[in-house]
Amino acid sequence: MPKVGIIYNDIKPIACRMAEELEDKLTATGWEVCSTTGAGGILGCSGPEGPICHTPIEHLIPDGFDETMDFAIVLGGDGTVLSAFRQIAPCHTPLLTVNTGHMGFLTETYLNYLPQALELVLAGDYEVEERVMLSVQVFRSDRLLWEALCLNEMVMHREPLTSMCHFEIEIGRHAPVDIAADGIIVSTPTGSTAYSLSAGGPVITPGVPVLQLVPICPHSLASRALVFADSEPVTIFPANPNRLVMVVDGNAGCYILPEDRVRMVRSQYSARFIRLQQPEFFHLLREKLGWGLPHIAKPTSVELP
């Protein structure tokens, strides 16, 4: 019996209703269906009294989801997509991402096109696009305290108020660099259109095997975004007397104390997106962010010379 998964945003009524309808439809046509919510991929909220809320990467996999699953359907916005990949990336399961949110930059289709999209997927008429993910780990001495999969970015900053932080950062075997800024972002190409873009980093097309380091409001004109090979590990040593907070993919993270170090490497797991047509990144930038649109409207009602 073929097997399919459904991951949905349980705080959105439309996603809950569609998940039920999909489960009934697929079960009636002979599919084994496993259903879960995107909440299972939430990393958990640390607090000053309990700075570590650690769930090992492989323990986030929902019951019934495994490598025998043909594909899974995600119903939600970008947050649900990020959560879903944290849950099932170790299963190597491709995801059909369906937007029930607002921007839906990471989603492939919309609810009103879901019947046609599902028909194509069931017929095997699709491609799989793989996106790089990061493994983010926090160590104290040599003890692993916390870990998570990251598709977009890792952000580290002070709280509750924004103020200057100091970081010593090692990238591969290069000489360490010192950065003074409100915070730092380490981003994948997928995350280059998220927080790092707002912080002044470049847009990177998904197939380029690089990562980027972006200082947030740096205290030096010389501190700018740096792009480097994704084969090089990144280690961050906070050079602050007070704790910092680290956030992964806009989700909860953990507190970073002065004696901690954060290590990021390219994960053995990847995010596998189902694409119903040839991926076209520039079209997505134009549709979602207005990139490449003419800055002067071109009249269409008159003849131009």
Disulfide bonds with the S-S distance in Angstrom:
none
